[in-house]
């Protein structure tokens, strides 16, 4: 055939991210309920034609991170606290588990980088207050459900 190209067009970063989000949604819902915050895809997977990895962030209020890991979980300073090690260990554990699970059958295997991100949430909307960098919400859990125990019975 003249004038036809048999190779399909590569998906755009947006199409690729939406496809991943649809496939990951069930796991993202579990993560959101387990940690009490919305789950986002951020980074180069949303913008680059050749992304390095999948950056997944769970936005959690600081007081929850303090309860789970201890008050010095952010590791600021030259000496890491036991709380900082505990938080990083949980992130590494989840990164490895998700990478193993999502590499199976993938055309292009990518490492998943899972991290907790301390966030402030709007009192009015319940939405996280974030900067304007690209992000895609992965879970479908209503934010009101993630507010359980914060003033409601």
Steps between C-alpha positions, in 0.01 A plus 500: 500500500628838408495783752410293806704444809440166671652605832260654750584838648665490840266613778544850630618539860141593596354189331765278658432649847121460464546138395721429803252680729212284379699180555637612839174643642409194711840492668496879540166477684651249744803725553279805559302319771808340655682830542207743515590725209449543128745329264659689210721427202756780462822559312635409159244229425249782448719719281790317334500283190758277670429512877743351745264352757152529648485743789208423731425728794256458786406835647468471876456752778810561709330391823433156348863465393602600856274227643625226268872572493579750777547876506835505316392303191609770253870428562602865501856540620812294464396220736202292404258415776341158554176658371668604173638148454155350570332724242764433235480125568122505441547697177769259379285198589200636309718609204643148466162328538331722242792477257495119513123489454480750215802370307326173425383506141599863445634592156745738663592419860521809716598542862232639730614764747246511784523782754295665770459872457395721788209715388261763622134454415246776446241529775238601244545246220710233670734514199874494551669838463765440235722683256427511129726214388329232289330221694229244439285359777511120494245401764124552478429522874286801592706743706224507762568131572868570551405759763349228724584561864568867443197649673233259382371208706 
